[in-house]
Amino acid sequence: MRLSEVAQSAEPSATLSLNARAKAMAARGEDVVMFTVGEPDFDTPENIKQAAVRALQAGHTKYTPAAGTMELRRAIADKLEKDNGLHYEPEQILVSNGTKQALYIVMLCLLNEGDELLLPAPCWVSYPAQAEVCGGRPVTIDATGTADLKLTPAMLESALTERSKLLLLNSPCNPSGVVYTGDELRALVEVALEHDLWILSDEVYEKLIYDGLEHVSVASLGPQALEHTVTFNGLSKTYAMTGWRIGYAAAPRELIEAAGRLQSHLSSGPNSIAQKAAVEALTGEQDSVGEMREAFARRRDMIVQGLNAIEGVRCRRPQGAFYAFPDCRELLGHTYAGRRVEDSLSLSEALLETVKLAVVPGAPFGAEGYLRFSYALADSDIENGLKRLAEFVGMRED
Ligand SMILES: Cc1ncc(COP(=O)(O)O)c(C=O)c1O
């Protein structure tokens, strides 16, 4: 079969494929500890599930408008005003099948062949893949050499070319857990605006921030920032709703209208019942959000401490999201239980095969030598997983 060039070039998502391998092993009855999953281990809160049941019973089972129901777009606009200090009209919101789809459709709207999307690395694996499907050119800016893995204005300046079109910012960041301060964002926005870039601000982890830090929305940094930023968010991480597939983009009206037209051909409006549930998530009681954040904060402390106690593993303290992203470069270039480990991929394969520990290699995130551990799992699994990592390191033969 002769597939298109786009289809041939698309790699499977590294996070999803390792997770699938680990799940297949678990399904065969093997005792695998999985740090690969990028979703809360909590169930969706009951009030949200009940709203979906009511929606079904009331017959909300038909197509909705392509950009989402007006009720949900209004609830999102209210949330953005209240939580983020952003003023958007409901018509400036696109509701999609997850934030992932919102990102893709907006890239389709903004990228022409060869236009560059600037990405501070480490970054989430789907951004470069999506830009390529849209004909764009992902340009990663390596921030792994900085003490806190953050993009600086000077690094951004030096990556600019005349084809630079979009800058992707993701705070809190998957995979590093880094959170940018308002001042850091302001300095980056200044450079972006000077060079007429659009900023795509992926804020899906905004509610998972620890140590009393505050989330700052890029678009809140002034009227020009608002005009040149697309704010992305979704319900997956905040409300443990990964399977419901509701995410959104907020932007100037002309862009959202174009995105709505594309979405009407690509997928139509998102699931009608999930949209009703999303209204309840955003407007109902929010206690569960704080409870989940507290649990994640506790697990973060546990995993960071445990990782740093293992020789050759160095882990910064992530300030947001639910990932630990240790630097494991000292573990490379050695043999463990007969297996040579040269890079993050061979390290994660060796971990899976020798001690049945599933983690995601750093290379697809643009950070060779690092591993990503999701700590969205039970305390006992975290403890068990850390023991296995220590056991593996102890198998070193040279
Ligand atoms: C940084 C980032 N953005 C977006 C998404 C996609 O989220 P959704 O489930 O809303 O499509 C993820 C999911 O892992 C993510 O980590």
Ligand as a Chemical Component Dictionary entry (heavy atoms), coordinates in Angstrom:
data_LIG
# 
_chem_comp.id                   LIG 
_chem_comp.type                 NON-POLYMER 
_chem_comp.pdbx_formal_charge   0 
_chem_comp.three_letter_code    LIG 
# 
loop_
_chem_comp_atom.comp_id 
_chem_comp_atom.atom_id 
_chem_comp_atom.alt_atom_id 
_chem_comp_atom.type_symbol 
_chem_comp_atom.charge 
_chem_comp_atom.model_Cartn_x 
_chem_comp_atom.model_Cartn_y 
_chem_comp_atom.model_Cartn_z 
_chem_comp_atom.pdbx_ordinal 
LIG C1 C1 C 0 0.600  19.495 27.573 1  
LIG C2 C2 C 0 -0.632 18.791 27.101 2  
LIG N1 N1 N 0 -1.493 19.436 26.296 3  
LIG C3 C3 C 0 -2.609 18.848 25.858 4  
LIG C4 C4 C 0 -2.922 17.556 26.199 5  
LIG C5 C5 C 0 -4.167 16.945 25.635 6  
LIG O1 O1 O 0 -5.199 16.939 26.513 7  
LIG P1 P1 P 0 -6.674 16.520 26.075 8  
LIG O2 O2 O 0 -6.986 15.281 26.801 9  
LIG O3 O3 O 0 -7.533 17.680 26.501 10 
LIG O4 O4 O 0 -6.676 16.349 24.592 11 
LIG C6 C6 C 0 -2.059 16.830 27.033 12 
LIG C7 C7 C 0 -2.352 15.429 27.379 13 
LIG O5 O5 O 0 -1.527 14.666 27.802 14 
LIG C8 C8 C 0 -0.890 17.474 27.513 15 
LIG O6 O6 O 0 -0.029 16.834 28.320 16 
# 
loop_
_chem_comp_bond.comp_id 
_chem_comp_bond.atom_id_1 
_chem_comp_bond.atom_id_2 
_chem_comp_bond.value_order 
_chem_comp_bond.pdbx_ordinal 
LIG C1 C2 SING 1  
LIG C2 N1 SING 2  
LIG C2 C8 DOUB 3  
LIG N1 C3 DOUB 4  
LIG C3 C4 SING 5  
LIG C4 C5 SING 6  
LIG C4 C6 DOUB 7  
LIG C5 O1 SING 8  
LIG O1 P1 SING 9  
LIG P1 O2 DOUB 10 
LIG P1 O3 SING 11 
LIG P1 O4 SING 12 
LIG C6 C7 SING 13 
LIG C6 C8 SING 14 
LIG C7 O5 DOUB 15 
LIG C8 O6 SING 16 
# 
